[in-house]
């Protein structure tokens, strides 16, 4: 028997009382008569397994009749909140063990519009016309400034405020007006070294939720995408599925036939990026794991996702289930995207190029690409690694891109800025959603984002309270 003292929601169901907490639902015994359901409560007693013998029960008032159910985003037996807390502690310990210093970066900065989108402006009667202060879309420029001034390898959790256009209605919950990034910065390093660190961190956190990710699960793709009748297709457009090596030819054929019947265009992912599949592509043969990408039709209505969800449950008798779980997360890097936008890609940016803060390089075939890499996990971009441009190049690149940033404050850093400045940015809510198996990133949020008490994603931002 252990002492129990916890708060949560008092639930009554079929004559039995429970306390719903972020650690799970506890069965309550010896509950005094007269208590209803759906009310916040504090319970003290003795714990045996998941059963509590109640010695003291406190609520705001006795609830003899059921109270209206609160919105389901409020803490209500959501164990993922407790899991997210443990994962955050794991991050802190992992980074501290590797010599990273914790810092605090600002949320308020000068106008930058670094993503080519309007930032949220700050107003105050004491601010003059020259004080054009904004809420940051990301901490990229403060991190750049800190690294240029010689800050040692560091990390922080930073708030971000952004109004992104939702490209796919099925992913509405992945686009939040306010979200959090885990930010890691270092100098005298490289894009590839920080990618390696990101892989190790993701694998470490995955192990804490019982999933083993190894290096052979990862794919590294060229960022160009595939061109064809559907226009330029990139990793963000595709829904991924890895066909296990154990699947026979007939199972592979059945999956590809059903996806094509649903109107999807199919691609095979290899080191050169997505390549379109023909009807007789060897993906329908036997042997070897194949990473498949499906581009749903415009009127798909979720059919492709449902087909892939069902396929993901079809483990053979001899399959390693743990490996299949990790395999279907499809950890995939997309590297070195073209500097210029592809067809139809520039829907939520006014910049002439993808990034003015990134270093650039030229490929053997003459393309100018940026030194960035994006990691997708469970079909969601969870990590972005950026190798920064040299300080001397940044202002010119910003001007050429049409950015509104006044980067004069960086000029004095140019004389002492170290080489190899790289930032690693983890979409924290997105990563937690994948690790905890949640249906959407918005499920990681505790508090509402609107006065009507409901969660608000980008698609809700133009609507006032109901």
PyMOL commands that set and color helices and strands:
alter all, ss='L'
color gray80, all
select helices_A, chain A and resi 79-96+140-148+169-174+191-208+215-217+235-237+249-261+282-284+303-312+321-329+391-401+408-415+428-435+441-444+458-460
alter helices_A, ss='H'
color red, helices_A
select strands_A, chain A and resi 2-13+16-21+24-29+39-48+51-59+101-102+108-110+120-121+133-135+154-161+178-186+219-222+239-243+265-270+273-276+290-295+332-335+360-362+368-370+372-377+380-387+422-427
alter strands_A, ss='S'
color yellow, strands_A
deselect
rebuild
show_as cartoon
